[in-house]
Amino acid sequence: MNFNEAMDYIENTTKFGMNLGLQRINKLLEYMGNPEKELKCIHIAGTNGKGSITTMISDILAECGYRVGVYTSPYLQRFSERIRINEAEITNEDIARLTTEIAPIVDRIISEGLEHPTEFEIITAMMFKYFKEKNVDYAVLEVGLGGRLDSTNVINPVLAVITSIDFDHMSVLGNTLGEIAGEKAGIIKENGTVVIYPQQKEAHDVIKKTCIDKNARLIEVKEEGINLKSYSMDGQVFDTEFEDETLKDIHINLLGEYQLLNAKTAIASAKALQELGINISKECIYNGLRKSKWPGRLEVMKKSPIILLDGAHNLQGIKSLEKAVRKYFDYKRLIAVMGILSDKQVEDMCEVFMPLADVIVTVTPDSDRALPAEELSKIARKYCDTVITGESIEAAFKKVMAMAQPDDMVVFCGSLYMIGHVRTLVENFR
């Protein structure tokens, strides 16, 4: 297969949908020689903040000179973003070669009576093989969905990290925080070490019980002990306290109050890795955090007018976006371009963010689950006098760029499925 054929093959497996369970991925990996067993992994689950904490931990390790594999999803602009080593994305040639290798194994699994592996399972198998071939020192893996039955959960990680847990994917993971936390806590292994972001009580209790049952060491990040010293749309500087020390003047480029706690969680993870015998200096922690970027999350792409991209796609994410817009930015008018998936808490998300906007342009994200722009416009009219239904993401982009004055702010938000598309449009905008 060449690259285009490989991408067609992978994308064609989306028709098998989401089918949680470990039987197919375990069989795939077995026939590939179990590459995952030879990797030292850091495993990251949670509802919000997974991507940010994954990139912070991997940047800290890379700063120490380690060869670090990073696995994230979904991608924004290119498929290859999902599988990286020290910021270098997997090549198209490697994608084609590994897909060619995996395809007959998929056929073999089906001939043995198992269901067809899903798209995510095939990509996860590719990632494990690639990281083994490239001899990474550490692989930092972001869970795709949930944890317990996620395809990445075939490893015995050096460290597990659980980020902020909230309501999302409730039809799959459960309707209570406790049920959702139970799925995320599925990444905790016997005698493992687990770092957790400050959780709501119901989620915290479930994680704590899982750690007791599995005899795992639990390291809890405390919400208090963060002192924000300065901030602007270019980044934040803060001090943070741990039981044994206070780290002063930490610089991060990432915006949002929650990124301070994400950074503290990444530091706690680095300290846990130190205790497990991994050589990480304080200088690497500072430099790694300073370098961390996470595209499409409160990302300022232009300053006149301000263009902000945010993949906030659930209620907690939209609340954080609303807070950040108020805190970090000065502008004359706010023009919001929003597209939301229909399986989200749409009404609640709109109620939080739309009253900030002077103009709202609705779009239909690139997803089968997208809420049509016309439907979103009906909701938007409750909160804003000027509502425009965009014919397409590109048409909406052109419209708002023609409309925006230098002292305005344009925010694109509501779904990660549209942010990658918009990012490409902004990069090519003259």
C-alpha positions in Angstrom: 0.0 0.0 0.0 1.1 3.6 -0.6 0.1 6.3 1.9 -3.2 7.2 0.2 -4.2 3.5 0.1 -3.2 3.1 3.7 -5.4 6.1 4.8 -8.3 4.8 2.7 -7.9 1.4 4.5 -7.8 3.0 8.0 -10.7 5.4 7.3 -12.7 2.6 5.8 -12.6 0.9 9.2 -14.6 3.8 10.7 -17.7 1.9 9.5 -17.1 -0.6 12.3 -17.8 2.2 14.7 -16.8 2.3 18.4 -16.6 -1.1 19.9 -14.9 -1.1 23.3 -13.1 -4.2 24.5 -9.6 -5.6 24.6 -10.0 -9.0 22.9 -9.3 -7.7 19.3 -6.4 -5.4 20.2 -4.8 -8.1 22.3 -5.0 -10.6 19.4 -3.7 -8.0 16.9 -0.7 -7.2 19.2 -0.1 -10.9 19.8 0.3 -11.6 16.1 2.6 -8.5 15.8 4.9 -9.9 18.5 3.5 -7.9 21.5 5.5 -4.7 20.9 3.7 -3.0 23.8 5.4 -5.3 26.3 8.8 -3.8 25.5 7.7 -0.2 26.1 7.9 1.9 29.3 4.6 3.8 29.2 3.0 6.7 31.0 -0.8 6.3 30.6 -3.1 9.2 30.8 -7.0 9.1 31.2 -9.6 11.7 32.1 -12.3 13.9 30.6 -10.6 17.2 30.2 -6.9 18.1 30.2 -5.6 14.8 28.8 -3.9 16.3 25.8 -2.4 19.2 27.7 -1.0 17.0 30.5 0.3 14.5 27.9 2.2 17.2 26.1 3.6 18.7 29.3 4.9 15.3 30.6 6.3 14.4 27.2 8.0 17.8 26.9 9.6 17.5 30.3 11.0 14.0 29.5 12.2 15.2 26.0 13.9 18.2 27.7 15.9 15.6 29.8 17.2 14.1 26.5 14.9 11.1 26.4 13.4 9.8 23.2 9.7 10.2 23.9 6.8 8.7 21.9 3.5 10.6 22.2 0.1 9.2 21.3 -2.9 11.5 21.2 -6.3 11.8 19.5 -8.1 13.1 17.7 -5.8 14.9 15.2 -6.5 18.5 14.1 -5.0 18.8 10.7 -2.9 15.7 9.8 -3.4 12.1 10.8 0.4 11.9 11.6 -0.1 14.3 14.5 -1.4 11.4 16.6 1.9 9.5 16.6 5.0 11.5 17.4 8.5 11.1 18.7 10.0 14.2 20.3 7.7 16.4 18.2 8.6 14.6 14.9 5.4 13.1 13.4 5.3 9.6 12.0 6.1 9.7 8.3 3.7 8.9 5.5 6.0 6.1 4.4 5.9 4.5 7.9 2.1 4.8 8.0 1.9 3.0 4.6 4.4 0.3 5.6 2.8 -0.4 9.0 -0.7 -0.5 7.6 0.5 -3.0 4.9 1.9 -5.1 7.7 -1.3 -4.9 9.9 -3.9 -5.6 7.1 -3.2 -9.3 6.7 -3.2 -9.7 10.5 -6.7 -8.1 10.6 -7.8 -10.6 7.9 -6.4 -13.5 10.0 -8.3 -12.3 13.1 -11.6 -12.1 11.2 -11.0 -15.6 9.8 -10.7 -16.8 13.4 -14.2 -15.6 14.2 -13.4 -12.2 15.9 -15.1 -9.0 14.9 -13.2 -6.6 12.6 -10.8 -4.4 14.7 -11.9 -0.8 14.9 -10.1 2.2 13.4 -8.7 3.2 16.8 -7.5 -0.4 17.5 -5.6 -0.5 14.2 -4.0 2.9 14.8 -3.1 1.9 18.4 -1.4 -1.3 17.2 0.5 0.8 14.6 1.6 3.1 17.3 3.0 0.4 19.6 4.9 -1.2 16.7 6.3 2.1 15.6 7.5 3.1 19.1 9.2 -0.3 19.6 10.9 -0.1 16.2 12.2 3.4 17.0 13.4 2.4 20.4 11.7 5.2 22.4 12.8 5.5 26.0 9.3 6.3 27.1 5.8 6.4 25.5 3.3 8.8 26.8 -0.2 7.5 25.8 -3.5 9.4 25.9 -6.5 7.1 26.4 -9.0 7.3 23.4 -12.2 6.9 25.4 -12.8 5.9 29.0 -9.9 3.7 30.1 -10.9 0.3 31.3 -11.8 -1.1 27.8 -9.8 1.4 25.8 -7.3 -0.1 23.3 -4.4 1.6 25.0 -5.2 -0.3 28.2 -3.1 -3.4 27.3 0.0 -2.1 29.1 1.5 -2.2 32.5 2.5 1.5 32.8 5.4 3.0 34.8 2.9 5.7 35.8 -0.9 6.3 35.4 -2.3 9.8 35.4 -6.0 10.6 35.8 -6.9 14.2 34.7 -10.1 16.1 35.5 -13.2 13.9 35.3 -16.6 15.3 34.3 -19.7 14.3 32.4 -18.9 13.3 28.8 -19.7 10.3 26.5 -22.4 9.3 29.0 -24.1 6.8 26.7 -20.9 4.8 26.8 -19.2 5.5 30.1 -22.2 5.9 32.5 -24.6 8.6 33.8 -23.0 9.3 37.1 -19.5 10.7 37.9 -18.8 7.5 39.9 -19.5 5.3 36.9 -17.4 7.5 34.6 -14.6 7.6 37.2 -14.8 3.8 37.4 -14.1 3.5 33.7 -11.2 6.0 33.9 -9.8 4.2 37.0 -9.6 1.0 34.8 -6.1 2.1 33.8 -4.9 1.6 37.4 -2.8 -1.6 37.6 -1.8 -3.9 40.6 1.0 -2.2 42.6 1.1 0.7 40.2 1.6 4.4 40.9 -1.2 6.9 40.1 -1.2 10.7 40.0 -4.6 12.3 40.1 -5.8 15.8 39.3 -8.1 17.3 42.1 -11.5 15.5 41.6 -15.0 16.0 42.7 -15.8 13.8 45.7 -17.8 11.1 43.9 -15.0 10.5 41.3 -12.3 10.8 44.0 -13.9 8.1 46.1 -14.0 5.6 43.2 -10.4 6.2 42.3 -9.2 5.9 45.9 -11.1 2.6 46.3 -9.6 1.2 43.1 -6.1 2.1 44.4 -6.8 0.3 47.7 -8.1 -2.7 45.8 -5.1 -2.8 43.5 -2.6 -1.9 46.2 -1.6 1.0 44.0 0.2 4.1 45.3 -2.1 7.2 45.0 -0.5 10.7 44.6 -3.1 13.4 44.9 -2.5 16.9 43.4 -3.9 19.6 45.8 -6.0 22.4 44.4 -4.5 24.9 46.8 -0.9 26.1 46.8 -1.0 27.8 43.4 -0.1 31.5 43.2 -0.7 33.1 39.8 1.8 36.0 39.5 1.2 37.4 36.1 -0.8 36.6 32.9 -1.6 37.9 29.5 -2.7 36.4 26.2 0.9 35.3 25.8 1.0 33.0 28.8 1.1 32.7 32.6 3.7 32.8 35.4 3.0 31.1 38.8 4.4 29.5 41.9 3.2 26.1 43.2 3.6 24.3 46.5 4.3 20.6 47.1 4.8 18.9 50.4 8.5 19.0 50.1 9.2 22.2 48.1 7.8 25.3 46.4 8.6 25.8 42.7 8.7 29.5 41.8 8.2 31.5 38.6 7.0 28.6 36.4 6.2 29.9 32.9 3.6 28.2 30.7 2.3 29.4 27.3 -1.0 27.6 27.8 -3.9 29.8 28.8 -6.8 29.0 31.2 -6.9 28.7 35.0 -7.2 25.0 34.6 -3.8 24.9 32.9 -2.2 25.9 36.2 -3.6 22.7 37.8 -2.7 20.7 34.7 0.9 22.0 35.0 0.9 21.1 38.7 -0.3 17.6 37.8 2.4 17.3 35.2 5.0 18.4 37.8 3.6 15.9 40.3 3.9 13.2 37.6 7.6 14.2 36.9 8.3 14.1 40.7 6.7 10.6 40.8 8.9 9.5 37.9 11.9 10.8 39.8 10.9 8.7 42.8 10.7 5.7 40.5 14.3 6.2 39.5 14.0 8.2 36.3 16.4 11.0 36.0 14.5 14.3 35.7 16.1 17.6 36.8 14.3 20.7 38.0 15.6 22.6 35.0 14.0 20.1 32.6 10.7 20.6 34.4 10.9 24.4 34.0 12.1 24.2 30.4 9.7 21.5 29.3 6.7 23.4 30.7 7.8 26.6 29.0 8.0 24.9 25.6 4.6 23.1 25.9 2.0 24.1 23.3 -1.3 22.4 22.7 -2.8 23.5 19.3 -6.5 24.3 19.3 -6.9 24.8 23.0 -7.2 28.5 23.9 -4.8 29.1 21.1 -4.2 32.7 20.0 -3.4 32.5 16.3 -3.6 36.2 15.4 -3.7 39.4 17.5 -5.3 42.0 15.3 -8.1 41.1 15.3 -7.6 38.5 18.0 -8.3 35.0 16.6 -8.8 32.4 19.3 -9.3 28.7 18.6 -10.6 26.5 21.4 -11.7 22.9 21.1 -13.9 23.1 24.2 -16.5 20.5 23.3 -18.3 19.8 26.6 -19.8 21.8 29.4 -16.7 22.0 31.6 -14.6 23.0 28.6 -17.1 25.8 27.6 -17.2 27.1 31.1 -13.3 27.3 31.1 -13.4 29.1 27.7 -16.0 31.7 29.0 -13.8 32.4 32.0 -10.6 32.7 29.9 -12.2 35.1 27.4 -13.2 37.4 30.3 -9.8 37.1 32.0 -7.1 37.2 29.3 -8.5 39.4 26.6 -9.6 43.0 25.8 -11.7 43.5 22.7 -14.5 45.8 21.3 -16.8 43.1 19.9 -16.8 39.4 20.3 -17.7 37.3 17.2 -18.3 33.7 18.0 -18.2 30.9 15.4 -19.7 27.8 17.0 -20.4 24.2 15.9 -21.4 21.5 18.4 -22.0 17.8 18.2 -25.6 16.7 18.9 -24.7 14.2 21.7 -23.3 17.0 23.9 -25.1 19.1 26.5 -25.9 21.6 23.8 -28.4 23.9 25.6 -26.2 24.2 28.7 -23.1 24.9 26.6 -24.9 27.7 24.7 -26.3 29.2 27.9 -22.8 29.5 29.3 -21.0 31.1 26.3 -23.4 32.7 23.9 -24.4 35.7 26.1 -20.7 36.9 25.8 -21.0 37.3 22.0 -22.1 40.3 20.0 -22.4 38.2 16.8 -22.8 34.4 16.6 -22.2 32.4 13.4 -23.3 28.8 13.6 -21.7 26.0 11.6 -22.1 22.3 11.2 -18.8 20.5 12.3 -17.3 17.8 10.1 -18.8 14.8 11.9 -21.8 12.4 11.5 -22.8 13.4 15.1 -22.9 17.2 14.3 -25.9 19.3 15.2 -27.0 21.1 12.1 -26.1 24.8 12.0 -29.8 25.7 11.6 -30.7 23.9 14.8 -27.9 25.7 16.7 -29.0 29.1 15.3 -32.5 28.5 16.9 -30.9 28.1 20.3 -28.4 31.0 19.7 -31.3 33.5 19.1 -32.2 33.2 22.7 -28.9 34.7 23.7 -27.8 37.0 20.9 -29.5 39.5 18.6 -27.2 38.9 15.6 -27.1 35.3 14.6 -25.9 34.1 11.2 -26.2 30.5 9.9 -23.0 29.6 8.1 -23.3 27.6 4.9 -20.0 25.9 5.6 -17.0 26.3 7.9 -15.0 28.0 5.1 -17.9 30.4 4.2 -18.3 31.2 7.9 -14.6 31.9 8.2 -14.6 34.2 5.2 -17.6 36.1 6.5 -16.2 36.7 10.0 -12.8 37.7 8.7 -14.5 40.3 6.4 -16.6 41.5 9.4 -13.9 41.7 12.1 -12.3 45.0 12.9 -8.7 45.1 14.3 -9.9 45.6 17.9 -12.5 42.8 17.7 -12.1 39.2 18.8 -13.1 36.1 16.9 -13.6 32.9 18.8 -14.0 29.5 17.0 -15.3 26.9 19.5 -17.7 24.0 20.3 -16.1 21.0 18.6 -12.6 19.7 17.9 -13.9 18.4 14.6 -14.0 21.9 13.2 -10.9 23.4 14.9 -8.4 21.6 12.7 -10.2 22.9 9.6 -10.3 26.4 10.9 -6.6 26.2 11.9 -5.6 25.5 8.3 -7.8 28.4 7.1 -6.1 30.8 9.5 -2.6 29.6 8.5 -3.5 30.2 4.9 -5.3 33.5 5.5 -3.7 36.6 4.0 
